[in-house]
């Protein structure tokens, strides 16, 4: 007989966290959240800055890659097959501007 324990929402951890900077979601707050995400075993964090058209990719607490509008964002081992050029990601913002 196998016993299966149920998982509460508090017991599950996402592999990917995506944060978008805004007036109410500041860069300083993101740095604090980043530490919390990795402490909770999140494997990949993207911090999107729509104003600067950049994405910070954090694969571990000590590693950050800054992607700019001409770069391509990919999901790596966490989200295999996901690939999007940042210019496409930010295109709607450009149309609104």
Beta strands, then each sheet from edge to edge (+ up, - down):
strand 1: 16-20
strand 2: 44-49
strand 3: 54-60
strand 4: 63-67
strand 5: 72-75
strand 6: 79-85
sheet 1: 1+ 2+ 3- 4+
sheet 2: 5+ 6-
end
